[in-house]
Amino acid sequence: MKYLDLTFTDPAQNLACDEALLTLCETEQIDAALLRVWQPANHFVVLGHSNRLRAEVDVEYCCAAGVPVLRRISGGGTVLQGPGCLNYSLILDSRIFPVASIGVAFDFVLQRHRQLMENLKGAKTRIDGVSDLTAGGRKFSGNSQYRKKNYVLVHGTFLLNFDLSLIEHCLRMPERQPEYRLNRSHKEFVANLQLSAGEVRRGLIEAWNATERFESLPSALIDEISVRRYRRVSWTEKF
């Protein structure tokens, strides 16, 4: 598997990068699998593809606090990104890996991540809801996916040492909740792993055997997609 450690300062480019890498693999069939890891330096909100902006986000607070709001192409819930998070993106060839459906793909990826976190944290870890990883009933990783004909993007976030109190200010209670949430507030529902980014990054590389450096970055495509989609107010506010 190829490996790319790349974070952009612009949130739109970070989202565009995942889409561009998926498009590159789909159109040029350059690699069977790619792991990207990135770590945001600034806070920003990311809506799932079909989330309703004002139902999920305190728009007025985010505007006043200078927290940008963007929308991704994949499904799942709304998240707050920022320092203390570590993100991964896996692009997998569905003709090679067992990712033929949404549920099978989540199981394939999250079972590996569940075991990794148990090894690193030394605590029982579960897959809860559709695509969450939890410890002690509290969520520390949310995940989503976007599918093309031959390749699948599965990506997500690990909460390491994140300012959880900021989630309460930026995000409203989600319209749809997994049953295990039990209507808990953000502060009561999520938790940090209290692991370093280096530990988790090294664990992901080992878990996926991502030993080859990725050197085919589609820079022009990333720029084009970020302008065409992720920097457009009409895209962010489509729902």
N, C-alpha and C positions, 0 to 999 in steps of 0.2 A: 504494500500500500504506500502511496505517496503522502508526504507530509508538508503542510504549509503553516507557518506561524506568522500571521500577518494581521495587524490591526491598523485601521485608518483613523485619523483624527475626526473625520467627518462621519457621523452616524449613517447618513444616506449611502456612503460608499461601502460601509461595512455590510449593509443589507444587500446592496447591489453586487458585492463580491460573491456572495453565496449564489445568487441567481446567475451571474456570469459564469461561474465555475461549472454549475449544473448545465447551462446551455453549451458551454465548450465541450464537456464530456458527451453530451447527447449528440451534438452535431459532428464532432470530429473523432469520437470514440478513442480519445487519447489515452485514457487510463481506466482500469477496472474499478479502482477505488481511490478516494482521496480523503484525508483528514485535515481539516483546517482548524486551528485554534486561535482565538482572539480575545483580547481583554480590554474593554472600553475604559477610557480615562475620564470621561464625562458622563453625566446622567442624561438619559433620554428614554422616553416611553415608546414601546413598540406594540401596536395593535395586531392581533391576529387578523387574517385576511377578511373575515366576515364580521368582526366585532363592530358594534355601534360606538362611535367616538364619544359622544356625550354621556352615554350610559356606562361607559367603562372608565372614563378619564375625567378628572377634575380639570377641565380645560383652563379655567380662570387661574387656578393656582399654578399650573404649569407655565402659563404665559408670564405670570408675575415673577415666577422663580427662574425663568429662562431655561426651562426644561423642554427641549423639542419633543414633538410627538410625530411618530412615523407609523407606517403600516407595512407589514411584510407580506410576501406572497403565500406563505404557509398558513395553515389553520391554527387552532389552539387559542389560548387565552392571552390577554394583555399583560405585558410584563414591564417592569422598570429595570433598565440597564444602568450600569455605572461601575465605578471603582469597587472592588470586592467581589465582582462577578468574573467567572471564566466561561467563555462560550466555546462550543465545538460545533463543527459542521462536517457531516459525513456524506459523501456522494458515492453511491454504490450502484454497480451495474446489476440490474435485476435479472439478467440472464445468467449471472454467476453466483450471486448471493441470494439467500432465502428471504427476499423482501417483496414477494409477489403481491401482497395486499397491505393495507394500512396496518392492520393488527399484527400481521406476521412481521412486518418491518420493525414496528415498535418493540415487539418481543425480542427480536434478534439483537437489536442495539441495546435495549435497556437491561436485558439479562446480563449482558457483558458489563455494563456500567454499574449495575447493582452489585455484582461480585467485586468489581474494582473498588467501589466505595466501602464495602464491608471489609476488604483487605486493608484499606488505608485508614478507615475510621475505627475499625474494631468493634462495630456495632451493627446489629441486625438492620438490614435495609430491605425495603419492599418496593414493588411496583404497585402503585395505587391509581385509581381513576383510569383514564384512558392512557395517559403517558407521563405520569409523575413518578419521581423517586422520593421516598420518604424514609425518615428514621424517627422512631418514637412517635409516629403519627403525624409528623410535621414535614412539610414539603421543602426539599432543598434543590430540586431540579425539575424544571418543566421542559417539555420537548414537543416538537411538531414536525410535520413533513410536507413536502411538495413533490409531486410525481410527474415525470414525463414518460414517454413510451418505453425507453430502455434504461433510464437512470432515475434514481430516487435520492432526494435530499432529505436527510434526517438531521435536525439541528436542535440545540437546546442550551440551557444555561445551568451552571452550578453556582449556588450561593456559597461563597467562601467566608468573607468578612465584610458583608454588605451592610449599609445603613438601612436597616429594616424599617425604622420609623418613617423614612421618607416615602415608603410605599403607601402608607396610610394617607399621606397628603396628596399624592399624585393620582392614585387609582381609587375608583369607587369599588364597592362590592360587585363582583362579576354577576352578570345576568344568569349565566349558567354555572353551576358548581358541581364538582364531583360529590357523590354521596358521602364520602369519608370526611369531607370538609366540615360538615355539621354546622354550617352557617357561622363558622369562626371568623373573626376579623383577620385582616392580613397579618397583624402582629402576632396573633395567636396561632396562625396557620402555617407560616413559613419559618424557617430556621437556617442559620449558617452552619456550614460544615466545620468551620474553624480549622481548615487546612490551608496550606500555602498554594499559590497558583503553580509554583514549580512542582510540587508533589503531584498535583492532579494532572498537570501537563505531561509529566514523565509517565504517570500511570496510563494515560490515554494512549500515548505513543506505544507503550509496551503491550497494552491490551489489544490494540489493532495492528500490531507489528508494522507500524508506519515508519519504515526505516529509510525510505528513499525521498530525497528532497524534490519537491515539485518546482519546476522551473519554467512553466508555460503560462505565466500569469497573463490573462487577457485584459491588460490595463485599459485599452481603448474601449472595450466592451463594458467594463465596470463604470467608466466615466459616462458612457452613453446611457446605460440603464439608470444610473443614479439621477441623471438629468431628466430622462424620459418618464421615470416612474417615482422614485423615492423622494425627490425634492419638490414634487408637484402637490400643491394643496388639494387639488381635485382628487388625487389618489388617496391621500390621508383622510380626507373628509367624505369619501364615497359612500359611507354608511353612517 
